[in-house]
Each structure stands twice: as C-alpha cells, then as structure tokens.
Amino acid sequence: MPLTPEMRRSIEQIRDYLFGGGYPDPVSNAEQLAFLFFFYLIEGIDAENAARTKVLKQKHESIFSGSWTLKNPLNAPTKGETTIPKERFRWSVWAKGLSGEPLVRFVRDEVFPFFADVADRSAVNFMHGARLVIDEPTVLTQVVTLVDGLHLDRSDADTKGDLFEHVLKQIKQAGELGQFRTPRHIIRAIVEVIDPKIGETIYDPAAGTAGFLVAAYNHIRLANSSPGGIQSVEIDGKTQTRGLGDKLSAAHVSALQNQTFYGNDVDPKMIRLATMNLTLRGLPNVRILLRNVLTTTLDAERKAELALPSEGYHVVLANPPFSGRVDKDRIVDDVKVGTTTATELLFLKYMMDSLRQGGRCGVIVPEGVLFGSTGAHKELRRQLIENNLVEAVMSLPGGVFQPYSGVKTSVLFFRKGGKTENVLFLHADNDGYKLDANHDQAIEADELPALIAAYRDRDQGLKTWDKRDPKAEWTQQWWFADAATLRANDFNLSAGRYRPMSQKQEQHRDPRELLDELAAIEAEIMEEVEALRVALGEAA
C-alpha cells in the first residue's frame, strides 16, 4: 500500500499540533514520533514473532508476559499496588484507555522505561536515555490519537518507511558538525552508480537517519525482484520503482538483516532515528554504533566482538559532515592528513582506509575538497589518485542542499587500490527539483538519469572523448581528464577545471554557479587561514 495523501495530512497535522503546543524542535519531534511508532508497532511485531515460532515449533516468550514493577505509585490501578501486568503496555490498552494527565504520567514514568528495558535486549538500545518530551496533556492526547489513526499495522514495511521519511523531511537545520539530511533522490542516484549487491557489506560512517543504508537495501531488493514483484510509487512528486525482493532466498534475506549493513553516528538522536527507520523497513538487527570515527579506533578484538568485517567493507556510502572542526588533540593518527582539523578531509581519509581491496565508495564532498590548495587538500587528492582508482566526479547543482546549506557539492566515486588513469567528470545543472530555498518542488528537468547512464557506459564514452575534434563544440554534460593532466594541476578534481571550452556555455553561465564557486573559494580561504593560525600557534 503506497503512502496516501491522508497519511501525509495526518503527519502535517501532528507537526502543527506539536508546533502550536510549544514543541518547535523538528529533530526532537521526529524522535518522539519514532518512539510512538515503535510503541504502536511492537504489539504487532510481538504477535508475528509468536506466530513464526509456533510454526517453527520454537518457544516464544511475549514481551508482554509477566509483571512490571511500577516506577510511579500514582500509576497503580488501585492504591497500594506496586506491580501491573505487562499486558498493560500494549498500545491497544494504554493508548486507547488513557488521556490527559494520566496518559502523560503513564507514558513518561512507565512506558518509556518499559520499552527501554525491551530495547536493551536488541542489537542497539535506541531507547537508552530516551524520555518523553511531549508532556503537555492535551497535545500528547491529540498526537497519540492521530498516530493511532494512521493504522500502521495495516501498512507494509515500505509504506511505514515512507511515512517515517516524511516525518524526517521536517528536519531542516544542520547539526553542530555540519551534518544534515541528504535529499533522497541524490542518495538513490549515488547508490545506482555504486550498484551494491547481495553478499556485499555496506557501510555509512556518518549514518544520520540511515538514508544511504535504506536506499542500498531497496536497490538490492529491486535487483532481485521478478517482474510481478516490481511496482511504481509516487514519492515527493516523482515516480519511483520498488521491488519486493521476491527472488531473494531465505539465506539472502538473513544476510541482509544481519550481515550487510553497518553504520555510526555521533548523535544519540540520529542513532534512534536511524534504528527506527531501519526497523520500519524490516531491518531491526542492523547495528548503528554511537561513535565518532575521527576520534576513536577499534582494534581487531573489538571489531570481532561487534561482528564487524575484519577486512574492511565492500561498499562505503556517505555524506559526511561539512565545515565541522575536531580538536586537534582528539584526532586519531589513522585519519590524520597534515595538520588539518576539517571533518570533510578527515572523513574522506577514513573512508579510503575503511574499504577492502577493490571496494567501492560514493561520497558527497564540498567543492573545496576538490580544488583546495592547502597541503592537506593536495596530499589527500594525491593519495586518492595515486593509490586508488578514481572513476568519476559528479558535480551537483548549486542549491541541492537547501534549506540546510548553500555549499556547492560534488560526489566522488572511487575504488580501493590500483591507480587512476582517467577520471570521468559529470555535470548536472538540474536534479529534478526546483533549485530554490526549499528544493522540494518537482520539475521535469533532470539530468541525473543521463549522467548515471554515462557512468555505466564510461568505457565507450572515453573512446568517444579520445576521438573528438578538440576544436569542435562539446555539448555533452560529461568529459574526461587523464592522470597526467590531473598531476599537472595539483590533482585538482573540480569538474569545471577540465570542462571543454564552449562559447555558448561562456555566454550563458548560470550566475548561481558562479556564486557557488565563490562560496567554495571563500571556504577554502578560511581553511587556509585556520591552518596558518594553527601553524603559528605551534611555532609560538
């Protein structure tokens, strides 16, 4: 069942209730809704587990079996009672039977602690430290009623996931380290290029709400679906193709659920949102670790304890934080590049090292990473080109990350090991959405599909490029540069640096593109100033 307009309206109504009720923080609101979704859905999940174990003739103990010692005596049905049956924690009991102040008190003092205890038995306790924020009685009653009206138990995993993504779209500010929600159509384009497959390990070291992992999961399911198991749905004004994965074996499904997806994030709220996003998609066992990879390392023994791949990952997909800084003394030696403390450079170094030999990476980077002239910038690009196979750089339109950030970005695609000979540059002026302050209105102009096709046909494209007449007008949105040219330009990987000269393009260059380039140059200058300040501080 696709996400219906009624469901969208219900989410908008919940958002309006929360905002009007004095809860303006969209991240906190999304987190609170995640908890309520979980409280609602766990009753059905428990019933499904009971039915499954019955068929398999295995023992099942319901999470609602036994008694619970009350945290607050005021929640006792009758005065003097200290325990209640765990059956009282079914959504169908408390959400339909309580309202007002008794509802707030029971959810705050009993429901949250109960499910934190339940979650403690799973791969990640995403309830650890969680608490009820919506403590205004009327608002909580209205929100619980609206969530109940969504009838999530009647929806399939994709619909529940789409609904949750609709909630996550309300998050419109960047985090303290410069992290922000990546547009899902950009994520899907990157995943299409990387083409993750069943049996591969897939990792996002800055997972956020798990958008890349979900997209990779959907990509694998689509690739393993029969014609009858493929459907088209409308999401965000665009048609998407979905697959049920009906050609996946039981062993494949088990591998996807337990041995495929991995991630970290530094923000406990993001961990909770990511875990819920994955759970709603049918991936409750995926472990998203609370970890800053720039300041901590894991030895072989700890990796084994966490069941992490010892040889690195087949695929790394990420949109690491932009323009953040890490205290120099906290940066681990493994990720250091000169004296830089810029998160975008340190993350790129970490991802290069996280791949297994032959592994593939698709990572979004601010434009300054591609042409910055500091020692750290040049050294990182040298390592990329000399020690890895950089296959392509996709220049994204300015404004793609509105309303979070106006920074100009590109996507790096590379493989671990080998040596770069030629790099394919792909340039998009339009990504299918209006490039305004919100970047959420669908339009016809969309160059991403053609650029993905150009990447897949890059061997033939290189032959065409080599045979071209250098004096003739080049009208394609892609072009190449060889390794010798890259070296001669300080390993500059900015697409515009190597774009064939075109009279038409020079006369009609988009002013927004010029502004984006100026912003990227300004960011690089600030990075150089910061590096100089650090150097002077060390010399003092």
Disulfide bonds with the S-S distance in Angstrom:
none
